[in-house]
């Protein structure tokens, strides 16, 4: 049954606009995340609100293909990952993000250009494989560590307390076929 849910989520994510999927899937996953995330429930809620506000403002922005942008928020620190058509679009997305109350800082991991459909599908597959391995690993929590893949480059974010978990997460990601680089953006919960 879990495999059926996974394929259903992948199918839905490929057939619906990105921000809508993020809201639906992210909201469903939030319940599971709360149990194992190192952040307090209040902090998780605040981060979710910040991410939702950023998504909404990017969607509302005229001429902003926000479906290519993933917004990750950990303790108020925002990372924008994905693609936008020009440096002007990226600068505007960063400006909009900085205007949201609660944003501590913004890390720009956006690439100029339009993502290729084959690359997007490959990146989705890489992310899915890494998350599945995290869920099945005894040391790593699939709930605490967020995974985003862009052009084969894997970004690992989240709050972890144990160095062994952090090292194991990076080891799993590096060993996954299709990964060209692993960017450790995890934060210590201590």
C-alpha positions in Angstrom: 0.0 0.0 0.0 2.8 2.6 0.7 4.2 2.0 -2.8 0.7 2.7 -4.3 0.6 6.0 -2.3 4.0 6.9 -3.6 3.1 6.3 -7.2 -0.1 8.2 -6.7 1.7 11.2 -5.3 4.2 11.1 -8.1 1.4 11.0 -10.7 -0.4 13.9 -9.1 2.8 15.9 -8.7 3.5 15.5 -12.5 -0.1 16.4 -13.5 -0.8 19.4 -11.3 0.9 22.9 -11.0 3.9 22.8 -8.6 2.7 25.2 -5.9 -0.7 23.5 -5.6 1.0 20.1 -5.3 3.3 21.5 -2.7 0.4 22.8 -0.6 -1.6 19.5 -0.8 1.3 17.1 -0.4 3.1 19.3 2.1 0.0 19.7 4.2 -0.5 15.9 4.3 3.1 15.3 5.2 3.1 17.9 7.9 1.3 15.6 10.3 4.0 13.0 9.9 6.8 15.6 10.1 5.6 17.0 13.4 6.3 13.7 15.2 10.0 13.4 14.2 11.1 16.9 13.3 13.7 18.4 15.7 11.9 21.8 15.5 9.1 22.6 17.9 5.6 22.3 16.6 5.2 26.1 16.8 8.4 26.6 14.8 7.3 24.1 12.2 3.9 25.9 11.9 5.7 29.3 11.6 7.9 27.9 8.8 5.0 26.4 7.0 3.1 29.7 7.2 6.2 31.6 5.8 6.6 29.1 3.0 2.9 29.4 2.1 3.0 33.2 2.1 6.1 33.1 -0.2 4.4 30.6 -2.6 1.2 32.8 -2.7 3.2 35.9 -3.4 5.2 34.3 -6.1 2.0 32.9 -7.7 0.4 36.3 -7.6 3.4 38.0 -9.3 2.7 38.7 -12.9 5.2 37.0 -15.3 6.7 34.8 -12.6 6.7 31.0 -13.5 6.7 30.0 -9.8 5.9 26.4 -10.6 9.6 25.9 -11.2 10.6 27.2 -7.8 10.7 25.2 -4.6 10.5 27.1 -1.3 12.2 25.5 1.7 11.9 27.2 5.2 13.9 26.0 8.2 13.7 28.2 11.3 12.9 31.2 9.2 15.9 30.6 6.8 14.5 30.4 3.3 16.1 28.6 0.4 14.8 29.1 -3.1 15.7 26.2 -5.4 14.8 25.6 -9.0 14.7 27.6 -12.3 13.5 31.0 -13.4 13.8 32.4 -17.0 16.2 35.3 -16.2 18.3 37.0 -13.5 15.7 39.7 -13.3 13.1 37.0 -12.3 15.4 35.6 -9.7 16.1 39.0 -8.2 12.4 39.7 -8.1 11.7 36.4 -6.4 14.4 37.1 -3.8 13.0 40.6 -3.2 9.4 39.2 -2.7 10.7 36.5 -0.4 12.6 39.0 1.8 9.4 41.0 2.3 7.6 38.2 4.0 7.4 38.6 7.8 9.5 36.0 9.7 12.1 35.5 6.9 15.5 35.6 8.5 17.6 35.3 5.3 17.3 34.0 1.8 19.6 31.6 0.0 19.4 31.7 -3.7 19.9 28.3 -5.4 17.9 29.3 -8.5 19.3 28.7 -12.0 18.6 30.9 -15.0 16.7 29.1 -17.7 13.7 26.8 -18.3 14.0 23.3 -16.9 13.9 20.4 -19.4 11.1 18.0 -18.9 13.5 15.0 -19.0 15.7 16.6 -16.3 12.7 17.4 -14.1 11.5 13.8 -14.3 15.0 12.5 -13.6 15.3 14.9 -10.6 11.9 13.8 -9.3 13.0 10.2 -9.5 16.3 10.9 -7.7 14.5 12.7 -4.9 12.0 9.9 -4.6 14.7 7.2 -4.4 16.7 9.2 -1.7 13.5 9.8 0.4 12.6 6.1 0.2 16.1 5.2 1.4 15.8 7.7 4.2 12.5 6.2 5.3 13.9 2.7 5.3 17.2 3.6 7.1 17.7 3.0 10.8 19.8 6.2 11.3 18.1 8.7 9.0 14.6 10.1 9.3 12.7 10.6 6.1 10.6 13.2 8.0 13.4 15.4 9.3 15.5 15.8 6.1 14.0 17.6 3.1 15.4 16.6 -0.3 15.3 18.7 -3.4 17.0 17.8 -6.7 17.8 20.2 -9.5 19.9 19.1 -12.5 21.2 16.1 -10.5 22.4 18.3 -7.6 20.8 17.2 -4.3 20.0 19.7 -1.6 19.6 18.3 1.9 17.8 20.5 4.4 16.4 20.1 7.9 17.2 20.0 11.5 19.2 17.1 12.9 20.8 16.5 16.3 23.2 13.7 15.5 26.3 14.0 13.4 25.9 10.3 12.4 22.5 11.0 10.9 23.8 13.9 8.9 26.8 11.9 7.6 24.6 8.9 6.7 22.1 11.1 4.9 24.9 12.5 2.7 26.3 9.0 2.1 22.9 7.7 1.0 22.4 10.7 -1.4 25.9 10.4 -2.9 25.4 6.7 -3.6 22.1 7.2 -5.4 22.3 6.9 -9.2 21.8 10.2 -11.0 23.2 12.4 -8.3 25.9 14.8 -9.5 26.5 16.6 -6.2 25.2 16.8 -2.7 24.7 20.1 -1.0 24.5 19.8 2.8 22.3 22.6 4.1 21.2 20.8 7.3 21.2 22.6 10.6 22.0 21.4 14.0 19.1 21.3 16.5 21.4 21.7 19.5 
